[in-house]
Structure formats: C-alpha cells, structure tokens
C-alpha cells in the first residue's frame, strides 16, 4: 500500500491525467491519419480492388501514371484553377479587409455577414452556384442579358466550364479576410503618424507601410490557399462531374473516380502520393522565396 502511494505521486498523477485526456486525440491521429497515410503508401505499390487481397506490383502504378493522358489533363486543370483562384482570392480578401477595417458603427455586423459564406457547406454552395451559372435560367446569364450580352453555355461548353468555378472560389474569401483584418489591427499606428509627418499620402502609406507589414499574413494565406486549391474536389464533383470532355477534371476528382468508381485503390493511392509531392514542392518553393519578400518585425530589429 505504501509502495503504491510512493509510486503514484502528484506529478505522476497529473501526467497520467494528461495522457488519459490526450488519448482520444492520439488514437484518432493514429487510426484516421497516420494509419491511412502508411496504408496508402503501401497500396500505391500494389494492385488492390478492395474485393481481393492486394498484390505487389512495384512501380507499375507510377509507370502507368506517366502514360495516362487523363492524369496530365487533371494536373493541367488543377494548376490553371490554382494559378487563377489563389491570386484572385488573395487580392479580393485583402480589399475586403481594408474596407472593413474601419471603426464605424455596426462594422461587426458587416464583418460577420462577409465571413458567414466561408462556414457554409461546400455542397450547398456548389448547388447554389450551379443554379447561378445555369445557361437557361441562371442568374448570371439573366444579368448579362440585361446589358445586351448573350451569356455563354458555362458548364456545357468546355471553354467556359472552368471560369465559373474560379469565380465561385471567391465565395470563401471571408476566412482569409479575417486573417488580414487581424494583421491590419496589429500594425502600429505610429508608423502611419510618422508617414503623415513625412508627407506620405494614403497611396504611399499602403505600399510602404501596410503592404510590407502584412507580408507575413499574405505568406500564410498564400500557403493555405495553394494547398487548398490543389486539393479542390467538391466543385468539380457536384457542379460538373469533371465534364464537359474532362474540362473540369481536377486531380482529386480523378483520384476519387479511380478509388471508388473503378475500385483501383492502388492506382488511386499512387495519384494521391504524386499529388502530395506536387503540393510539397509548391509549398517548399514558397517557403524558399519568403526571405525575399516577407518582412518580419523581429528580423528588422535584429539586423540593427
């Protein structure tokens, strides 16, 4: 009894309580994240259709990827979407944050209104935008007809199928706007006062004070935006199913088709790992370039 009392000291009891409370998160991490990651790495070297045991095929899935024209089409569509939607989202959310960074009555209501779309269900939003861009009775073509423009066929025409999905990406800029707002609130006001004393107008203050001080926030939004854009799935799955003629076939949608429509789990796992390496490459490039354009207050102080 005395031995038990000595072993279960107060610090050990606190540590034990800590591990007990952490255990659900650790079990979830192992079962739902690390486990599937390791399993997909193994399946990518196998021929596996769920119904039978996987058979080892080495690098065959990766060799097949190189010869598959659809995977290159999916990478092309995903990269075009990312190259257009990420800069568009960065600029739109920054402009929105600048407009809403004012101390006027009721500004919190407007901030909440602009943030709300970011927390709405992706499927519901996709269905809404599918109706807006409907070529026959959609809101967009109706608005264009009011100014004498005959709207395109949007999701029916392969030349016009991707632009509506890029425009739709602006729907979720509320999340980035919130991060920009936090960054704007953190800029010291004495910098603007010093700029006014030196004769800097609002335009020069924005480019020489606001923008440099916001570069860490831009860096964060750029990283999360690129990762999110390269993993886009819901829009292509709900609105176009990858069509017409694979014009909106995103990489994750092609992965999904191989995994759950064709039951080619090994091939789908290989796509997943190639996509992971692509995302990792872009992320590393952005991190590597960050010392050239991201300004940190601590770095400025330490360089003095």
Secondary structure, 3 states (H helix, E strand, C coil): CHHHHHHCCHHHHHHHHHHHHHHHHHHHHHHHHHHHHHHHHHHCCEECCCCCCCEECCCHHHHHHHHCHHHHHHHHHHHHHHHHHHHHHHHHHHHHHHHHCCCCCCHHHHHHHHHHHHHCCHHHHHHHHHHHCCCCCCHHHHHHHHCCCCCCCHHHCCCCHHHHHHHHHHHHHHHHHHHHHHHHHCCCHHHHHHHHHCCCCHHHHHHHHHHHHHHHHHHHHHHHHHHHHHCCCHHHHHHHCCCCCCCCCCHHHHHHHHHHHCCCHHHHHHHHHHHHHHHHHHHHHHHHHHHHHCCCHHHHHHHC
